Amino acid sequence: RRTAANAMITAWHHYSVGDVVQSRQLVDTVLNLASKESSLGLRARAYALRGSIELLNGDPESAVMDLRHVSVILRQLGNPALPRHWADYVEACALTNRVKEMNASVATLEHRLKTHPSRWGDLVLARCRSIAELSHKSLALFGEAVQLFERGEQPYELGRTWKSFADRQTLLGMEGEARHSRVAAMTAFEAGGAQAWARRVGEPQHEIPRGQESSLLERLTPDEREVVLGLLQGLRN
């Protein structure tokens, strides 16, 4: 029982049910044991889990720091799906206005998946590309990303994709659409047993990356702005 693998399983369980304090303490145990066992893979997954916890707690700055550790460790590992940190890293970078770092992470994942393709990789890459597109074009990308999932497939990842979609819709003033996306996210999280995220999804993040507050509006023509105002008033035609 005193192994990094056992501690990692227990940490993930606590994370799933929402006991993030206990989960974070166990992550420290995993990191300690994994160092003694020379297990790079478990160290990477422990840092990735801590990054997920920090995003769950609304602390993207700390998440970036931990997820950078994962990227460093991955240089010694082949399979990009092992730590499963990529979408969290992209999301944390977007929330902290690290645009270059965000785009570099997406490009790295694309490159890695060419030699280590996986179904999980395809689904998460679609989410990463959607998050990294900071304009209104991201809405179409998110729509395509959620449609990639087969019925009942990887509900945790589906929930994270729907939640990211909802957050982007909220930032673009589409609160009605965002409510529907949050319901879809909550349904997926509950199906996957991710109780902590199911609770969190009702609390959308309102942070707008610095420098993006006015750029979206400035790109619109007068006619497009009129359409946006109509949408915000609830019009559908």
C-alpha positions as CSV (number, residue, x, y, z in Angstrom):
1,R,0.0,0.0,0.0
2,R,2.9,2.4,0.6
3,T,3.5,2.9,-3.1
4,A,3.2,6.0,-5.3
5,A,0.6,4.2,-7.5
6,N,-1.7,3.4,-4.6
7,A,-1.4,7.0,-3.3
8,M,-2.2,8.3,-6.8
9,I,-5.4,6.2,-7.1
10,T,-6.5,7.4,-3.7
11,A,-5.7,11.0,-4.5
12,W,-7.7,10.8,-7.7
13,H,-10.7,9.3,-5.9
14,H,-10.7,12.1,-3.4
15,Y,-10.4,14.6,-6.2
16,S,-13.4,13.0,-8.0
17,V,-15.7,13.2,-5.0
18,G,-14.7,16.8,-4.2
19,D,-12.4,16.2,-1.2
20,V,-9.7,18.4,-2.8
21,V,-7.9,19.2,0.5
22,Q,-7.2,15.5,1.1
23,S,-6.4,14.9,-2.5
24,R,-3.8,17.7,-2.6
25,Q,-2.2,16.3,0.5
26,L,-2.0,12.9,-1.1
27,V,-0.4,14.5,-4.2
28,D,2.5,15.5,-2.0
29,T,2.8,11.9,-0.9
30,V,2.8,10.7,-4.5
31,L,5.5,13.1,-5.4
32,N,7.7,12.0,-2.4
33,L,7.2,8.2,-3.1
34,A,7.5,8.6,-6.9
35,S,10.9,10.3,-6.4
36,K,12.1,7.4,-4.2
37,E,10.8,4.9,-6.7
38,S,12.2,6.8,-9.7
39,S,8.8,6.8,-11.3
40,L,8.7,9.7,-13.8
41,G,5.3,8.8,-15.1
42,L,3.7,9.0,-11.6
43,R,5.5,12.3,-10.8
44,A,4.1,13.7,-14.0
45,R,0.5,12.5,-13.2
46,A,0.8,13.9,-9.7
47,Y,1.7,17.4,-10.9
48,A,-1.0,17.1,-13.5
49,L,-3.6,16.3,-10.9
50,R,-2.5,19.2,-8.7
51,G,-2.9,21.5,-11.7
52,S,-6.4,20.2,-12.2
53,I,-7.2,20.8,-8.5
54,E,-5.9,24.4,-8.8
55,L,-8.1,25.0,-11.8
56,L,-11.0,23.5,-10.0
57,N,-10.3,26.0,-7.1
58,G,-10.0,28.9,-9.5
59,D,-6.3,29.4,-9.2
60,P,-4.9,29.2,-12.8
61,E,-1.7,31.0,-11.9
62,S,-0.6,28.1,-9.6
63,A,-1.9,25.6,-12.1
64,V,0.5,27.0,-14.8
65,M,3.4,26.5,-12.4
66,D,2.6,22.8,-11.7
67,L,1.7,22.0,-15.3
68,R,5.0,23.4,-16.5
69,H,6.7,20.7,-14.3
70,V,4.7,18.1,-16.3
71,S,6.0,19.4,-19.6
72,V,9.6,19.2,-18.3
73,I,9.2,15.6,-17.2
74,L,7.5,14.7,-20.5
75,R,10.7,15.4,-22.3
76,Q,12.0,12.1,-20.9
77,L,8.7,10.2,-21.7
78,G,7.3,9.2,-25.0
79,N,3.6,9.0,-24.7
80,P,1.9,12.4,-24.5
81,A,-1.3,10.9,-23.1
82,L,0.4,9.6,-20.0
83,P,-0.1,12.7,-17.7
84,R,-3.2,14.0,-19.5
85,H,-2.4,17.6,-18.6
86,W,-2.5,19.3,-22.0
87,A,-6.0,20.8,-21.9
88,D,-5.5,22.0,-18.3
89,Y,-2.3,23.6,-19.3
90,V,-3.8,25.4,-22.3
91,E,-6.8,26.5,-20.2
92,A,-4.6,27.8,-17.4
93,C,-2.4,29.7,-19.9
94,A,-5.5,31.3,-21.5
95,L,-6.9,32.4,-18.1
96,T,-3.5,34.0,-17.2
97,N,-3.0,35.7,-20.7
98,R,0.1,33.5,-21.5
99,V,-0.9,33.4,-25.2
100,K,2.5,32.3,-26.6
101,E,2.9,29.6,-24.0
102,M,-0.6,28.4,-24.8
103,N,-0.1,28.2,-28.5
104,A,3.2,26.4,-28.0
105,S,1.5,23.8,-25.9
106,V,-1.1,23.2,-28.5
107,A,1.5,22.9,-31.2
108,T,3.6,20.4,-29.1
109,L,0.5,18.2,-28.5
110,E,-0.2,18.2,-32.2
111,H,3.3,17.1,-33.0
112,R,3.4,14.4,-30.3
113,L,0.1,12.9,-31.4
114,K,1.5,12.3,-34.9
115,T,3.9,9.7,-33.4
116,H,1.6,8.6,-30.5
117,P,-2.0,8.8,-31.8
118,S,-4.9,8.1,-29.5
119,R,-8.6,8.6,-29.3
120,W,-8.1,10.6,-26.1
121,G,-5.6,12.7,-27.8
122,D,-7.9,13.6,-30.7
123,L,-10.7,14.6,-28.2
124,V,-8.4,16.8,-26.0
125,L,-6.7,18.4,-29.0
126,A,-10.0,19.6,-30.2
127,R,-10.7,21.2,-26.8
128,C,-7.2,22.7,-26.8
129,R,-7.7,24.3,-30.2
130,S,-11.0,25.7,-29.2
131,I,-9.6,27.3,-26.0
132,A,-6.6,28.7,-27.9
133,E,-8.8,30.5,-30.4
134,L,-9.7,33.6,-28.5
135,S,-12.1,35.1,-31.0
136,H,-15.8,34.4,-31.7
137,K,-14.5,31.7,-34.1
138,S,-13.9,29.5,-31.0
139,L,-17.7,28.9,-30.8
140,A,-17.7,26.8,-34.0
141,L,-14.6,24.9,-32.8
142,F,-16.2,24.1,-29.5
143,G,-19.3,23.0,-31.2
144,E,-17.2,20.6,-33.3
145,A,-15.3,19.4,-30.3
146,V,-18.3,18.3,-28.3
147,Q,-19.7,16.5,-31.4
148,L,-16.6,14.4,-31.6
149,F,-17.6,12.4,-28.6
150,E,-19.5,9.2,-29.1
151,R,-22.4,8.3,-26.8
152,G,-21.1,7.6,-23.3
153,E,-17.5,8.2,-24.3
154,Q,-15.1,9.6,-21.8
155,P,-17.6,11.6,-19.8
156,Y,-15.0,13.5,-17.7
157,E,-13.3,14.9,-20.8
158,L,-16.7,15.6,-22.4
159,G,-17.7,17.5,-19.2
160,R,-14.5,19.6,-19.3
161,T,-15.1,20.4,-22.9
162,W,-18.7,21.5,-22.3
163,K,-17.6,23.6,-19.3
164,S,-14.9,25.4,-21.4
165,F,-17.5,26.0,-24.0
166,A,-19.9,27.5,-21.4
167,D,-17.1,29.7,-20.0
168,R,-16.4,31.0,-23.5
169,Q,-20.0,31.7,-24.3
170,T,-20.3,33.6,-21.0
171,L,-17.3,35.8,-21.9
172,L,-18.9,36.5,-25.3
173,G,-22.2,37.6,-23.7
174,M,-24.1,34.4,-24.7
175,E,-25.5,33.6,-21.2
176,G,-28.5,31.8,-22.5
177,E,-26.5,29.4,-24.6
178,A,-24.0,29.1,-21.7
179,R,-26.7,27.8,-19.4
180,H,-27.5,25.0,-21.8
181,S,-23.8,24.1,-22.1
182,R,-23.4,24.0,-18.3
183,V,-26.3,21.6,-18.0
184,A,-24.6,19.4,-20.6
185,A,-21.3,19.6,-18.6
186,M,-23.0,18.8,-15.3
187,T,-24.7,15.7,-16.9
188,A,-21.4,14.4,-18.3
189,F,-19.6,15.0,-15.0
190,E,-22.3,13.2,-13.0
191,A,-22.1,10.3,-15.5
192,G,-18.4,10.0,-14.9
193,G,-18.5,10.4,-11.1
194,A,-16.7,13.7,-11.2
195,Q,-18.8,15.2,-8.4
196,A,-16.4,18.1,-7.7
197,W,-16.6,19.4,-11.2
198,A,-20.4,18.8,-11.4
199,R,-20.7,21.3,-8.5
200,R,-18.1,23.7,-9.9
201,V,-19.7,23.9,-13.4
202,G,-22.5,26.1,-12.0
203,E,-19.9,28.8,-11.2
204,P,-18.5,30.0,-14.6
205,Q,-15.2,31.8,-14.7
206,H,-15.6,35.4,-15.7
207,E,-12.0,36.3,-16.2
208,I,-11.2,38.0,-19.5
209,P,-7.6,37.7,-20.6
210,R,-5.9,41.1,-20.3
211,G,-5.8,42.9,-23.6
212,Q,-8.9,41.0,-24.9
213,E,-11.6,43.1,-23.3
214,S,-12.2,45.5,-26.2
215,S,-10.5,43.7,-29.1
216,L,-13.5,41.5,-29.9
217,L,-15.9,44.4,-30.2
218,E,-13.4,46.4,-32.2
219,R,-13.4,43.7,-34.9
220,L,-17.1,44.0,-35.5
221,T,-18.7,46.1,-38.2
222,P,-21.6,48.4,-37.2
223,D,-24.1,45.8,-38.7
224,E,-22.4,43.0,-36.7
225,R,-22.6,45.0,-33.5
226,E,-26.4,45.5,-34.1
227,V,-26.7,41.7,-34.4
228,V,-24.8,41.2,-31.1
229,L,-27.1,43.6,-29.3
230,G,-30.1,41.7,-30.6
231,L,-28.7,38.4,-29.3
232,L,-28.0,39.9,-25.9
233,Q,-31.7,41.0,-25.8
234,G,-32.7,37.4,-26.4
235,L,-33.7,37.7,-30.1
236,R,-33.1,34.6,-32.2
237,N,-33.8,35.9,-35.7
